[in-house]
Amino acid sequence: MSATPHLVRLGLVQMRCSADPDENLAKAIARTNEAADRGAQIVCLQELFTSQYFCQVEDHKYFQLAEAIPGPSTTALAQVAKDRAVVIVASLFEKRGPGLYHNTAAVIDADGSYLGKYRKMHIPDDPLFYEKFYFTPGDLGFRAWETRYGKIGVCVCWDQWYPEAARLTALAGAQILFYPTAIGWHPAEKGEYGQRQHNSWETIQRSHAIANGCYVAVPNRVGHEAPDGGEGIEFWGQSFVADPSGQIVAKASTSDEEILIVDADLSALDTQRTHWPFFRDRRIDAYGELQKRYID
């Protein structure tokens, strides 16, 4: 017999961002309310949604965008969470202390209570993605939170390429892995590499769903951004949700602002993990060398 369905409605917000943080926060709140109107119970916003993606350049002026967590943005979102009975995952630029900053996701429960935060563990340094200039690597580990609607885990963007991050978050009990994201095409690379880059991004995250028998939900930003001139980045959108077998059950467009609404059946996790028992067959006694940088 199949398990009784345990449906949770997810809302992924895919949007464009302006240079005005207040405007972006107001838009995110409006989109969260719209998702709630459509029945969403857990809403996840894209990476660093209160600003344009400033990591395209190294400039000290952008540290002014950072804020405490909890802080002004989480306070505003907590009120929405309480009023609409929705869980909210919010990716923000955290100022931890003088000269110490993180790329951080806050988790707010459906009663407006602040459950905690995840600090991005893997920090990239690539052309137009100069995050090491701004962010200290996370130090809170990989976590999962019991919310009103299910147990969720959060990693952020570049973390999505690392199977270890997904596995540890799933082992902490996460039924849904959220990956707030800001990824797009470098203008000099899109023609030759654009399709394979996107396919790789989608495939690696689908593989996390398969390997861990859980849902993977990925909100990405959309639109072209060049906050300091130059060619900028064309964010590819295509936010998506993959089920525990890795199948994409819904995907947003490449160019439009969109709220992706998806029903996730959490009862499917037990079925998937029973028939594909990867957790059972893990050889945890043999993985010690994963702690090495390289096996020489």
VEXMAR-433487 format. One record per residue (C-alpha): x, y, z; residue number from 1. Coordinates in steps of 0.1 Angstrom, whole numbers, plus 2048, in hexadecimal, padded with zeros to 3 digits. Example, Ala and Ser with C-alpha at 12.3 -4.5 7.8 and 13.67 -1.06 7.14 Angstrom:
BEGIN
<pt><u>87B</u><v>7D3</v><w>84E</w><num>1</num></pt>
<pt><u>889</u><v>7F5</v><w>847</w><num>2</num></pt>
This chain:
BEGIN
<pt><u>800</u><v>800</v><w>800</w><num>1</num></pt>
<pt><u>80C</u><v>823</v><w>7F9</w><num>2</num></pt>
<pt><u>810</u><v>83C</v><w>815</w><num>3</num></pt>
<pt><u>7F6</u><v>855</v><w>81C</w><num>4</num></pt>
<pt><u>800</u><v>875</v><w>80A</w><num>5</num></pt>
<pt><u>80F</u><v>891</v><w>81F</w><num>6</num></pt>
<pt><u>80D</u><v>8AF</v><w>808</w><num>7</num></pt>
<pt><u>820</u><v>8CF</v><w>80E</w><num>8</num></pt>
<pt><u>81C</u><v>8EC</v><w>7F5</w><num>9</num></pt>
<pt><u>83D</u><v>8FE</v><w>7EC</w><num>10</num></pt>
<pt><u>840</u><v>920</v><w>7DE</w><num>11</num></pt>
<pt><u>861</u><v>92A</v><w>7CC</w><num>12</num></pt>
<pt><u>865</u><v>94F</v><w>7C4</w><num>13</num></pt>
<pt><u>878</u><v>957</v><w>7A4</w><num>14</num></pt>
<pt><u>87C</u><v>97C</v><w>79F</w><num>15</num></pt>
<pt><u>890</u><v>999</v><w>792</w><num>16</num></pt>
<pt><u>8A2</u><v>9B0</v><w>7AA</w><num>17</num></pt>
<pt><u>8A8</u><v>9D5</v><w>7A8</w><num>18</num></pt>
<pt><u>8C3</u><v>9EB</v><w>7B9</w><num>19</num></pt>
<pt><u>8AB</u><v>9F5</v><w>7D5</w><num>20</num></pt>
<pt><u>8AB</u><v>9DC</v><w>7F2</w><num>21</num></pt>
<pt><u>88A</u><v>9E9</v><w>800</w><num>22</num></pt>
<pt><u>879</u><v>9E4</v><w>7DE</w><num>23</num></pt>
<pt><u>887</u><v>9C1</v><w>7DC</w><num>24</num></pt>
<pt><u>87B</u><v>9B8</v><w>7FF</w><num>25</num></pt>
<pt><u>859</u><v>9C6</v><w>7F8</w><num>26</num></pt>
<pt><u>857</u><v>9B2</v><w>7D8</w><num>27</num></pt>
<pt><u>862</u><v>992</v><w>7EA</w><num>28</num></pt>
<pt><u>846</u><v>998</v><w>804</w><num>29</num></pt>
<pt><u>82D</u><v>99E</v><w>7E9</w><num>30</num></pt>
<pt><u>837</u><v>97E</v><w>7D7</w><num>31</num></pt>
<pt><u>836</u><v>96A</v><w>7F8</w><num>32</num></pt>
<pt><u>813</u><v>976</v><w>7FE</w><num>33</num></pt>
<pt><u>80A</u><v>96C</v><w>7DB</w><num>34</num></pt>
<pt><u>818</u><v>94A</v><w>7E1</w><num>35</num></pt>
<pt><u>804</u><v>947</v><w>801</w><num>36</num></pt>
<pt><u>7E5</u><v>951</v><w>7ED</w><num>37</num></pt>
<pt><u>7EC</u><v>933</v><w>7D7</w><num>38</num></pt>
<pt><u>7EF</u><v>91C</v><w>7F5</w><num>39</num></pt>
<pt><u>814</u><v>91B</v><w>7FA</w><num>40</num></pt>
<pt><u>81E</u><v>910</v><w>81D</w><num>41</num></pt>
<pt><u>844</u><v>913</v><w>819</w><num>42</num></pt>
<pt><u>852</u><v>930</v><w>804</w><num>43</num></pt>
<pt><u>876</u><v>932</v><w>7FA</w><num>44</num></pt>
<pt><u>886</u><v>952</v><w>7EC</w><num>45</num></pt>
<pt><u>8A4</u><v>953</v><w>7D5</w><num>46</num></pt>
<pt><u>8C7</u><v>95A</v><w>7E1</w><num>47</num></pt>
<pt><u>8CF</u><v>97D</v><w>7ED</w><num>48</num></pt>
<pt><u>8AD</u><v>989</v><w>7E2</w><num>49</num></pt>
<pt><u>8AE</u><v>9AC</v><w>7F2</w><num>50</num></pt>
<pt><u>8C8</u><v>9B8</v><w>7D9</w><num>51</num></pt>
<pt><u>8D6</u><v>9B3</v><w>7B6</w><num>52</num></pt>
<pt><u>8F2</u><v>999</v><w>7B5</w><num>53</num></pt>
<pt><u>90E</u><v>9B0</v><w>7C0</w><num>54</num></pt>
<pt><u>929</u><v>995</v><w>7C0</w><num>55</num></pt>
<pt><u>930</u><v>99C</v><w>79B</w><num>56</num></pt>
<pt><u>94A</u><v>9B6</v><w>7A8</w><num>57</num></pt>
<pt><u>960</u><v>9BA</v><w>7C7</w><num>58</num></pt>
<pt><u>955</u><v>9DB</v><w>7D6</w><num>59</num></pt>
<pt><u>954</u><v>9E4</v><w>7FB</w><num>60</num></pt>
<pt><u>935</u><v>9F9</v><w>7F6</w><num>61</num></pt>
<pt><u>91F</u><v>9DA</v><w>7F4</w><num>62</num></pt>
<pt><u>927</u><v>9D0</v><w>818</w><num>63</num></pt>
<pt><u>90D</u><v>9EB</v><w>821</w><num>64</num></pt>
<pt><u>8F2</u><v>9D3</v><w>814</w><num>65</num></pt>
<pt><u>8F9</u><v>9BB</v><w>831</w><num>66</num></pt>
<pt><u>8E2</u><v>9B8</v><w>84F</w><num>67</num></pt>
<pt><u>8DF</u><v>9A5</v><w>870</w><num>68</num></pt>
<pt><u>8CC</u><v>984</v><w>870</w><num>69</num></pt>
<pt><u>8B4</u><v>985</v><w>881</w><num>70</num></pt>
<pt><u>8B0</u><v>9A9</v><w>875</w><num>71</num></pt>
<pt><u>89A</u><v>9C0</v><w>861</w><num>72</num></pt>
<pt><u>892</u><v>9A8</v><w>844</w><num>73</num></pt>
<pt><u>88B</u><v>98A</v><w>85A</w><num>74</num></pt>
<pt><u>874</u><v>9A0</v><w>870</w><num>75</num></pt>
<pt><u>860</u><v>9AB</v><w>852</w><num>76</num></pt>
<pt><u>85E</u><v>987</v><w>844</w><num>77</num></pt>
<pt><u>855</u><v>979</v><w>866</w><num>78</num></pt>
<pt><u>836</u><v>98E</v><w>866</w><num>79</num></pt>
<pt><u>82C</u><v>981</v><w>844</w><num>80</num></pt>
<pt><u>833</u><v>95D</v><w>850</w><num>81</num></pt>
<pt><u>81D</u><v>962</v><w>86E</w><num>82</num></pt>
<pt><u>801</u><v>974</v><w>85B</w><num>83</num></pt>
<pt><u>800</u><v>95A</v><w>83F</w><num>84</num></pt>
<pt><u>80A</u><v>93B</v><w>852</w><num>85</num></pt>
<pt><u>827</u><v>934</v><w>83B</w><num>86</num></pt>
<pt><u>84A</u><v>928</v><w>840</w><num>87</num></pt>
<pt><u>863</u><v>940</v><w>830</w><num>88</num></pt>
<pt><u>887</u><v>939</v><w>825</w><num>89</num></pt>
<pt><u>899</u><v>95A</v><w>81F</w><num>90</num></pt>
<pt><u>8BD</u><v>95D</v><w>811</w><num>91</num></pt>
<pt><u>8CE</u><v>97C</v><w>81E</w><num>92</num></pt>
<pt><u>8F0</u><v>98E</v><w>821</w><num>93</num></pt>
<pt><u>8F8</u><v>98A</v><w>846</w><num>94</num></pt>
<pt><u>90E</u><v>9A2</v><w>859</w><num>95</num></pt>
<pt><u>91A</u><v>98D</v><w>877</w><num>96</num></pt>
<pt><u>932</u><v>9A7</v><w>885</w><num>97</num></pt>
<pt><u>94B</u><v>9C1</v><w>87A</w><num>98</num></pt>
<pt><u>95C</u><v>9B4</v><w>85B</w><num>99</num></pt>
<pt><u>94B</u><v>993</v><w>85D</w><num>100</num></pt>
<pt><u>930</u><v>98A</v><w>843</w><num>101</num></pt>
<pt><u>91D</u><v>96B</v><w>838</w><num>102</num></pt>
<pt><u>906</u><v>960</v><w>81C</w><num>103</num></pt>
<pt><u>8EA</u><v>953</v><w>832</w><num>104</num></pt>
<pt><u>8C7</u><v>944</v><w>830</w><num>105</num></pt>
<pt><u>8AE</u><v>94A</v><w>84C</w><num>106</num></pt>
<pt><u>892</u><v>932</v><w>854</w><num>107</num></pt>
<pt><u>871</u><v>940</v><w>861</w><num>108</num></pt>
<pt><u>855</u><v>929</v><w>86D</w><num>109</num></pt>
<pt><u>830</u><v>92D</v><w>865</w><num>110</num></pt>
<pt><u>829</u><v>93F</v><w>886</w><num>111</num></pt>
<pt><u>843</u><v>959</v><w>87F</w><num>112</num></pt>
<pt><u>85E</u><v>94B</v><w>895</w><num>113</num></pt>
<pt><u>882</u><v>94C</v><w>88A</w><num>114</num></pt>
<pt><u>88F</u><v>928</v><w>88A</w><num>115</num></pt>
<pt><u>8B3</u><v>92E</v><w>881</w><num>116</num></pt>
<pt><u>8CB</u><v>934</v><w>864</w><num>117</num></pt>
<pt><u>8E2</u><v>922</v><w>84C</w><num>118</num></pt>
<pt><u>903</u><v>933</v><w>842</w><num>119</num></pt>
<pt><u>90E</u><v>92A</v><w>81F</w><num>120</num></pt>
<pt><u>92B</u><v>912</v><w>822</w><num>121</num></pt>
<pt><u>93A</u><v>911</v><w>7FF</w><num>122</num></pt>
<pt><u>945</u><v>934</v><w>7F2</w><num>123</num></pt>
<pt><u>94D</u><v>937</v><w>7CD</w><num>124</num></pt>
<pt><u>966</u><v>94E</v><w>7BC</w><num>125</num></pt>
<pt><u>960</u><v>94E</v><w>797</w><num>126</num></pt>
<pt><u>95D</u><v>969</v><w>77D</w><num>127</num></pt>
<pt><u>93F</u><v>97F</v><w>786</w><num>128</num></pt>
<pt><u>93A</u><v>96A</v><w>7A5</w><num>129</num></pt>
<pt><u>954</u><v>979</v><w>7BD</w><num>130</num></pt>
<pt><u>943</u><v>96D</v><w>7DD</w><num>131</num></pt>
<pt><u>963</u><v>966</v><w>7F1</w><num>132</num></pt>
<pt><u>968</u><v>98C</v><w>7F3</w><num>133</num></pt>
<pt><u>948</u><v>990</v><w>806</w><num>134</num></pt>
<pt><u>93F</u><v>970</v><w>819</w><num>135</num></pt>
<pt><u>950</u><v>95C</v><w>834</w><num>136</num></pt>
<pt><u>949</u><v>936</v><w>830</w><num>137</num></pt>
<pt><u>92D</u><v>92A</v><w>846</w><num>138</num></pt>
<pt><u>934</u><v>91B</v><w>869</w><num>139</num></pt>
<pt><u>912</u><v>90D</v><w>873</w><num>140</num></pt>
<pt><u>914</u><v>8ED</v><w>860</w><num>141</num></pt>
<pt><u>8F8</u><v>8DC</v><w>84D</w><num>142</num></pt>
<pt><u>8D7</u><v>8DE</v><w>85F</w><num>143</num></pt>
<pt><u>8B2</u><v>8D5</v><w>85C</w><num>144</num></pt>
<pt><u>895</u><v>8E6</v><w>86D</w><num>145</num></pt>
<pt><u>873</u><v>8D8</v><w>878</w><num>146</num></pt>
<pt><u>859</u><v>8F0</v><w>86B</w><num>147</num></pt>
<pt><u>834</u><v>8EF</v><w>86D</w><num>148</num></pt>
<pt><u>832</u><v>8DE</v><w>84B</w><num>149</num></pt>
<pt><u>850</u><v>8C7</v><w>84B</w><num>150</num></pt>
<pt><u>875</u><v>8C5</v><w>852</w><num>151</num></pt>
<pt><u>88A</u><v>8DA</v><w>83A</w><num>152</num></pt>
<pt><u>8AE</u><v>8E0</v><w>833</w><num>153</num></pt>
<pt><u>8BE</u><v>8FE</v><w>821</w><num>154</num></pt>
<pt><u>8DF</u><v>901</v><w>80E</w><num>155</num></pt>
<pt><u>8E7</u><v>91F</v><w>7F8</w><num>156</num></pt>
<pt><u>8F1</u><v>920</v><w>7D3</w><num>157</num></pt>
<pt><u>915</u><v>914</v><w>7CF</w><num>158</num></pt>
<pt><u>90E</u><v>8FA</v><w>7EB</w><num>159</num></pt>
<pt><u>8F7</u><v>8E9</v><w>7D1</w><num>160</num></pt>
<pt><u>915</u><v>8DA</v><w>7BF</w><num>161</num></pt>
<pt><u>921</u><v>8C7</v><w>7DE</w><num>162</num></pt>
<pt><u>911</u><v>8A4</v><w>7E5</w><num>163</num></pt>
<pt><u>91F</u><v>8A5</v><w>808</w><num>164</num></pt>
<pt><u>90B</u><v>8C3</v><w>811</w><num>165</num></pt>
<pt><u>8EA</u><v>8B4</v><w>804</w><num>166</num></pt>
<pt><u>8F2</u><v>893</v><w>815</w><num>167</num></pt>
<pt><u>8F9</u><v>8A2</v><w>837</w><num>168</num></pt>
<pt><u>8DA</u><v>8B8</v><w>835</w><num>169</num></pt>
<pt><u>8C5</u><v>89A</v><w>82D</w><num>170</num></pt>
<pt><u>8D5</u><v>886</v><w>848</w><num>171</num></pt>
<pt><u>8CB</u><v>8A2</v><w>860</w><num>172</num></pt>
<pt><u>8A7</u><v>899</v><w>857</w><num>173</num></pt>
<pt><u>89E</u><v>8B1</v><w>83B</w><num>174</num></pt>
<pt><u>881</u><v>8A6</v><w>825</w><num>175</num></pt>
<pt><u>885</u><v>8C3</v><w>80E</w><num>176</num></pt>
<pt><u>8A7</u><v>8D3</v><w>804</w><num>177</num></pt>
<pt><u>8A3</u><v>8F7</v><w>7FA</w><num>178</num></pt>
<pt><u>8BE</u><v>908</v><w>7E6</w><num>179</num></pt>
<pt><u>8B9</u><v>92E</v><w>7E2</w><num>180</num></pt>
<pt><u>8CD</u><v>936</v><w>7C4</w><num>181</num></pt>
<pt><u>8DC</u><v>952</v><w>7AE</w><num>182</num></pt>
<pt><u>8EB</u><v>942</v><w>78F</w><num>183</num></pt>
<pt><u>8ED</u><v>94D</v><w>76C</w><num>184</num></pt>
<pt><u>902</u><v>94F</v><w>74D</w><num>185</num></pt>
<pt><u>923</u><v>962</v><w>749</w><num>186</num></pt>
<pt><u>91E</u><v>975</v><w>728</w><num>187</num></pt>
<pt><u>93E</u><v>967</v><w>719</w><num>188</num></pt>
<pt><u>934</u><v>943</v><w>720</w><num>189</num></pt>
<pt><u>910</u><v>940</v><w>719</w><num>190</num></pt>
<pt><u>912</u><v>939</v><w>6F4</w><num>191</num></pt>
<pt><u>92B</u><v>91C</v><w>6F8</w><num>192</num></pt>
<pt><u>925</u><v>90F</v><w>71A</w><num>193</num></pt>
<pt><u>903</u><v>91C</v><w>725</w><num>194</num></pt>
<pt><u>8ED</u><v>8FD</v><w>71F</w><num>195</num></pt>
<pt><u>906</u><v>8E5</v><w>72F</w><num>196</num></pt>
<pt><u>90A</u><v>8FC</v><w>74D</w><num>197</num></pt>
<pt><u>8E5</u><v>8FD</v><w>753</w><num>198</num></pt>
<pt><u>8E2</u><v>8D7</v><w>74D</w><num>199</num></pt>
<pt><u>8FE</u><v>8D1</v><w>766</w><num>200</num></pt>
<pt><u>8ED</u><v>8E7</v><w>780</w><num>201</num></pt>
<pt><u>8CC</u><v>8D6</v><w>77D</w><num>202</num></pt>
<pt><u>8DB</u><v>8B3</v><w>77C</w><num>203</num></pt>
<pt><u>8F0</u><v>8B6</v><w>79B</w><num>204</num></pt>
<pt><u>8D2</u><v>8C1</v><w>7AF</w><num>205</num></pt>
<pt><u>8BB</u><v>8A6</v><w>7A1</w><num>206</num></pt>
<pt><u>8D6</u><v>88E</v><w>7AC</w><num>207</num></pt>
<pt><u>8D4</u><v>89B</v><w>7D0</w><num>208</num></pt>
<pt><u>8AF</u><v>893</v><w>7D0</w><num>209</num></pt>
<pt><u>8B6</u><v>870</v><w>7C4</w><num>210</num></pt>
<pt><u>8D3</u><v>868</v><w>7DA</w><num>211</num></pt>
<pt><u>8C1</u><v>874</v><w>7F9</w><num>212</num></pt>
<pt><u>89D</u><v>86B</v><w>7F1</w><num>213</num></pt>
<pt><u>890</u><v>88F</v><w>7F8</w><num>214</num></pt>
<pt><u>881</u><v>8AD</v><w>7E6</w><num>215</num></pt>
<pt><u>898</u><v>8C7</v><w>7D8</w><num>216</num></pt>
<pt><u>88B</u><v>8EA</v><w>7D3</w><num>217</num></pt>
<pt><u>89F</u><v>905</v><w>7C1</w><num>218</num></pt>
<pt><u>894</u><v>929</v><w>7BD</w><num>219</num></pt>
<pt><u>8AB</u><v>93D</v><w>7A5</w><num>220</num></pt>
<pt><u>8AA</u><v>962</v><w>79C</w><num>221</num></pt>
<pt><u>8A2</u><v>96D</v><w>778</w><num>222</num></pt>
<pt><u>8AB</u><v>98B</v><w>762</w><num>223</num></pt>
<pt><u>8CB</u><v>99D</v><w>758</w><num>224</num></pt>
<pt><u>8DF</u><v>9AF</v><w>773</w><num>225</num></pt>
<pt><u>8FE</u><v>9C5</v><w>76F</w><num>226</num></pt>
<pt><u>8FE</u><v>9DA</v><w>78F</w><num>227</num></pt>
<pt><u>91F</u><v>9EB</v><w>787</w><num>228</num></pt>
<pt><u>91E</u><v>9EB</v><w>761</w><num>229</num></pt>
<pt><u>92F</u><v>9D1</v><w>74C</w><num>230</num></pt>
<pt><u>91F</u><v>9B4</v><w>73A</w><num>231</num></pt>
<pt><u>90F</u><v>9A7</v><w>75A</w><num>232</num></pt>
<pt><u>8FE</u><v>985</v><w>760</w><num>233</num></pt>
<pt><u>8DF</u><v>977</v><w>74F</w><num>234</num></pt>
<pt><u>8CF</u><v>963</v><w>76B</w><num>235</num></pt>
<pt><u>8BF</u><v>944</v><w>75C</w><num>236</num></pt>
<pt><u>8A1</u><v>940</v><w>773</w><num>237</num></pt>
<pt><u>893</u><v>91D</v><w>76E</w><num>238</num></pt>
<pt><u>88B</u><v>918</v><w>793</w><num>239</num></pt>
<pt><u>880</u><v>8F5</v><w>798</w><num>240</num></pt>
<pt><u>875</u><v>8D9</v><w>7B0</w><num>241</num></pt>
<pt><u>881</u><v>8B5</v><w>7AD</w><num>242</num></pt>
<pt><u>870</u><v>899</v><w>7BF</w><num>243</num></pt>
<pt><u>881</u><v>87D</v><w>7D3</w><num>244</num></pt>
<pt><u>887</u><v>869</v><w>7B3</w><num>245</num></pt>
<pt><u>898</u><v>887</v><w>7A3</w><num>246</num></pt>
<pt><u>87C</u><v>88F</v><w>78A</w><num>247</num></pt>
<pt><u>876</u><v>8B4</v><w>784</w><num>248</num></pt>
<pt><u>851</u><v>8B9</v><w>78D</w><num>249</num></pt>
<pt><u>850</u><v>8DF</v><w>785</w><num>250</num></pt>
<pt><u>867</u><v>8F8</v><w>776</w><num>251</num></pt>
<pt><u>865</u><v>91E</v><w>771</w><num>252</num></pt>
<pt><u>86E</u><v>931</v><w>751</w><num>253</num></pt>
<pt><u>890</u><v>93E</v><w>746</w><num>254</num></pt>
<pt><u>885</u><v>963</v><w>745</w><num>255</num></pt>
<pt><u>866</u><v>96B</v><w>759</w><num>256</num></pt>
<pt><u>85F</u><v>973</v><w>77D</w><num>257</num></pt>
<pt><u>84B</u><v>956</v><w>78A</w><num>258</num></pt>
<pt><u>83E</u><v>945</v><w>7AA</w><num>259</num></pt>
<pt><u>842</u><v>920</v><w>7A6</w><num>260</num></pt>
<pt><u>828</u><v>90D</v><w>7BA</w><num>261</num></pt>
<pt><u>82E</u><v>8E8</v><w>7C0</w><num>262</num></pt>
<pt><u>81E</u><v>8CE</v><w>7D6</w><num>263</num></pt>
<pt><u>838</u><v>8B7</v><w>7E7</w><num>264</num></pt>
<pt><u>82C</u><v>896</v><w>7F5</w><num>265</num></pt>
<pt><u>842</u><v>890</v><w>813</w><num>266</num></pt>
<pt><u>835</u><v>86C</v><w>816</w><num>267</num></pt>
<pt><u>848</u><v>864</v><w>7F6</w><num>268</num></pt>
<pt><u>869</u><v>867</v><w>809</w><num>269</num></pt>
<pt><u>864</u><v>847</v><w>81D</w><num>270</num></pt>
<pt><u>859</u><v>834</v><w>7FE</w><num>271</num></pt>
<pt><u>876</u><v>840</v><w>7EA</w><num>272</num></pt>
<pt><u>890</u><v>839</v><w>805</w><num>273</num></pt>
<pt><u>882</u><v>816</v><w>80B</w><num>274</num></pt>
<pt><u>883</u><v>80C</v><w>7E6</w><num>275</num></pt>
<pt><u>8A4</u><v>81E</v><w>7E0</w><num>276</num></pt>
<pt><u>8B5</u><v>818</v><w>802</w><num>277</num></pt>
<pt><u>8D4</u><v>82E</v><w>7FD</w><num>278</num></pt>
<pt><u>8D4</u><v>838</v><w>822</w><num>279</num></pt>
<pt><u>8D3</u><v>813</v><w>82D</w><num>280</num></pt>
<pt><u>8F0</u><v>809</v><w>817</w><num>281</num></pt>
<pt><u>908</u><v>825</v><w>81E</w><num>282</num></pt>
<pt><u>92A</u><v>819</v><w>829</w><num>283</num></pt>
<pt><u>930</u><v>833</v><w>844</w><num>284</num></pt>
<pt><u>94E</u><v>81F</v><w>851</w><num>285</num></pt>
<pt><u>960</u><v>825</v><w>830</w><num>286</num></pt>
<pt><u>95B</u><v>84A</v><w>829</w><num>287</num></pt>
<pt><u>975</u><v>859</v><w>841</w><num>288</num></pt>
<pt><u>98B</u><v>865</v><w>824</w><num>289</num></pt>
<pt><u>970</u><v>87D</v><w>81A</w><num>290</num></pt>
<pt><u>980</u><v>893</v><w>834</w><num>291</num></pt>
<pt><u>99F</u><v>896</v><w>81F</w><num>292</num></pt>
<pt><u>9A4</u><v>8B1</v><w>805</w><num>293</num></pt>
<pt><u>9B1</u><v>897</v><w>7EC</w><num>294</num></pt>
<pt><u>9BD</u><v>873</v><w>7EF</w><num>295</num></pt>
<pt><u>9E1</u><v>874</v><w>7E4</w><num>296</num></pt>
